[in-house]
Amino acid sequence: MTDLEIVLITGMSGSGKSVALHALEDAGYYCVDNLPPELLEDFVRLQHVHHGKRVAIAIDARSATSLPNLPRELDKLERLKASGLHLHVLFLDASTGTLVRRFSETRRRHPLSKSETPDGRQALMQIIEQERELLGDLREHAHVIDTSNIRGSQLQSYVKALLKAPANQMTLVFQSFGFKHGIPVDADYVFDVRMLPNPYYDTELRPLTGKDEAVQSFLRQQPDVAAMQTHIAQFLDHWLPVLNANHRSYVTVAIGCTGGQHRSVYLVEQLAERYQSQWSTLRRHREMDSRAWAAITAVSH
């Protein structure tokens, strides 16, 4: 059998699965939407026979009755790795408030709704929580991407970057964020650095970011910043090998300051540089990336 890369896209309804699937289609993947879970193994074997190279499959709550069987189907696929199968499972998530707003804006009906008309806010929130419970086991098998505060273009970039990482090595994702915009629900570990000296209060540094040399110079001179960086590194040095030994494919380390512009960005850059020689390492700056994409969109229009 030839090597076959399978990307399974799943997650909450309204979290952006169609956006992710379109990104993979543009990247040359053969894409299948809403495949029933019980057909997954047969479909994968069929792709092997027909010498498929890269396939993306979306499975979600539209297959609610058979969805509980999906973790077992994924275990079956794990046994095919020796024959050249590379499996990535991505779970897209978002806060309940974000999902309610998206359904309200689009006037779409939730796939678990028994009504033919849009649900009231309270009823919709109950349905979303029901879906979370339904997908709970599957979420544990996947790398989670929080789409609450990112644009579709950001999501496409994140998905493509994840899949470029080596398949046989654990990928370490460092993500900066601002607490005032919410904690990322995809984080495996969250470090709060709001107690550190803040460049925001220097009028010359305020418009800059943690990637600018002036801000980096300011933060390098702060003993507490150096101590925080050391303590985070000590934690990761101990636990990353343990996570890797337990066959974790992705680990997301989120570092948050107030606005996600200075301190958290600086520490993400420093830590990513430290670990990039040991692990496949990605960097995300949630608030900065969002502003950058907003500026690009504004210019293009």
Phi, psi and omega in degrees: 000143177280162176297141180223125177259121179247126174247118177260119178258121178217183179135193185287144175296131182090005184270353177110022183297322180294325177297314179297319181295320178296324178298320180288325176297318177296331181275003175100009177279145170278119190250138178231124181257138174062047176283129176299134184305325183291346178264358188299309184297315180297321180295318180296317178297322178296320178295324175299315182298320182270015174060039173292149182252311184222124184227137175241134185230132175255126176226130184207202187294350175295340175255045191304320185292329181253359183299324178301341180277350187297316177305322178293322178295324178293324176298323177297319181293327178303328181285351179267000183300326181296337181267012175103015179270131175242118187247129173239128178245116181248127180247116179269131183227166175199161179294155180300319179300319178296316180295319178299315180298318181294318178294323180293321181291322183271345183061023177281154176267136178293138183299339178268357181287140178267358182260151178272354180248157179304140183281152170294162185303314183295316179296321180294320178298322179294320179295319179296318178294325175297319178295320178302317180295320180298324185264003186305312181295321181295322179302325181292341181268359195235166166272126186265136173239121179274117182258010186303318188240025179235153179276165180301322180294323175296315180301316179300318180293318180298315182297314181296321180294319178300319186281348174279343180292150180303132184290335185261017183223141178295136180257129181255119181253118174261129184228126173268153178201165176254127181300330182291348176254006177100150178280133179298129181282352180267001185284134171279325177223139180236127176244126181265118182243024182292344180279352182282156177307136190251116177297344181303329184277359171262117187299332179283330182270340187307314182282352183273182179229174179293357176265352180273143185299323182297319178291318179298319179297317178300313184288327178297335181276357183263116181302323181293326178295315178298320180295317179298315180299318179295317182294319177297317180296321178297319177298312182292321180301326180283316193264337180298315177299326179293316179297320179295321179294336177267016172066035173285132179274324183222144173226125181253121179250113182258133179237122187241136167241195186293307185251354180073032185239322187248283189296312182294322179295315179302312184291324175299315180297316181294315183289321178298320178295324180295320190261354186293340177277346181257327185225158168292119192236133177240151178239134174229140174234093192305307184288319179294317179298320181296317179293323180295316179293325178296319179294319179297317180297318181297320179293319182293338178263000000 
